[in-house]
Amino acid sequence: MRRQLVRIYATVFLFAGVNFVVRAQAPDHTSHAPAGPVPREILDRPVPMRTGIGTVHEKVSTPSAEAQAFYDQGLAYLHSFVWIEAIRSFH
């Protein structure tokens, strides 16, 4: 009899705990709402050529070696999920 009561209580607590966890993870998204787009003055800042961020290369139709280098840098940042620096490099 005592063993049955323990099982019943354990089952009740287990389902109550699962219900609590599910409710705690309800997606209302208010705690992580986006703050807005990146300010334009940050995106327009010049970015220097950097080394050590990756070795990605894709040929583009430009005669400028500097433009090709910035494009490759933007790809390296893009593949590293550093989107703002990628935008700045492409710009």
C-alpha positions as CSV (number, residue, x, y, z in Angstrom):
1,M,0.0,0.0,0.0
2,R,2.8,2.4,0.9
3,R,4.6,1.6,-2.3
4,Q,1.5,2.5,-4.3
5,L,1.1,5.8,-2.6
6,V,4.8,6.7,-3.3
7,R,4.2,5.8,-7.0
8,I,1.0,8.0,-7.1
9,Y,2.8,10.9,-5.5
10,A,5.8,10.5,-7.8
11,T,3.5,10.5,-10.8
12,V,1.6,13.5,-9.7
13,F,4.8,15.5,-9.0
14,L,6.3,14.3,-12.3
15,F,3.4,15.6,-14.3
16,A,3.2,18.8,-12.3
17,G,6.9,19.4,-13.0
18,V,6.5,18.7,-16.7
19,N,3.5,21.1,-16.8
20,F,5.6,23.8,-15.1
21,V,8.5,23.4,-17.5
22,V,6.2,23.6,-20.5
23,R,4.6,26.7,-19.2
24,A,8.0,28.3,-18.4
25,Q,9.1,27.8,-22.0
26,A,6.0,29.4,-23.6
27,P,7.2,31.6,-26.4
28,D,6.0,35.1,-25.6
29,H,9.2,36.6,-27.0
30,T,8.9,39.8,-24.9
31,S,12.2,39.3,-23.1
32,H,14.3,39.2,-26.3
33,A,12.5,41.5,-28.7
34,P,14.8,43.1,-31.3
35,A,16.1,46.5,-30.4
36,G,15.9,47.6,-34.0
37,P,18.2,47.8,-37.0
38,V,21.9,48.6,-36.7
39,P,22.4,52.3,-36.9
40,R,23.5,53.5,-40.3
41,E,26.6,55.3,-39.0
42,I,28.0,52.0,-37.7
43,L,27.4,50.3,-41.1
44,D,29.0,53.2,-43.0
45,R,32.2,53.3,-40.9
46,P,35.3,52.2,-42.9
47,V,36.7,48.8,-42.0
48,P,40.4,48.1,-42.2
49,M,41.9,45.0,-43.9
50,R,42.4,42.4,-41.3
51,T,44.3,39.1,-41.3
52,G,43.6,35.9,-39.5
53,I,39.8,35.9,-40.0
54,G,39.7,33.2,-42.7
55,T,40.9,32.3,-46.2
56,V,37.8,32.5,-48.3
57,H,38.2,33.5,-52.0
58,E,35.7,33.9,-54.7
59,K,36.7,35.7,-57.9
60,V,34.6,38.8,-58.7
61,S,34.7,40.9,-61.9
62,T,36.8,43.8,-60.7
63,P,40.2,44.8,-61.8
64,S,40.9,46.2,-58.4
65,A,43.0,44.0,-56.1
66,E,41.8,46.0,-53.1
67,A,38.1,45.5,-53.9
68,Q,38.7,41.8,-54.3
69,A,40.5,41.7,-50.9
70,F,37.6,43.5,-49.2
71,Y,35.1,41.1,-50.9
72,D,37.0,38.1,-49.7
73,Q,37.2,39.6,-46.2
74,G,33.4,40.1,-46.3
75,L,32.9,36.5,-47.2
76,A,35.2,35.4,-44.4
77,Y,33.2,37.5,-41.9
78,L,29.9,36.2,-43.4
79,H,31.0,32.6,-43.0
80,S,32.0,33.4,-39.4
81,F,28.6,34.9,-38.7
82,V,30.1,38.4,-38.0
83,W,27.5,40.1,-40.1
84,I,28.1,43.7,-39.3
85,E,31.8,43.5,-40.2
86,A,30.8,41.6,-43.3
87,I,28.4,44.4,-44.3
88,R,31.1,46.9,-43.7
89,S,33.7,45.0,-45.7
90,F,31.3,44.6,-48.7
91,H,30.4,48.3,-48.4
